[in-house]
């Protein structure tokens, strides 16, 4: 049950006079990201896209911890 992925693009403009501007990297997308300016639907999409990978990482970490202490089986389930 995954949502279709949406292609997003971010425009990055380089400032400068053209001389030597190829030597310097432009501002990164993360430096221009302002989380407080996200709209409600953008925030919901961001959460939806992050919840799957974060859940998998957390489950894997918990499983590894149970393996380390010798209790691979979870009695709650």
Order of alpha helices (4+ residues) and beta strands (2+ residues): alpha-alpha
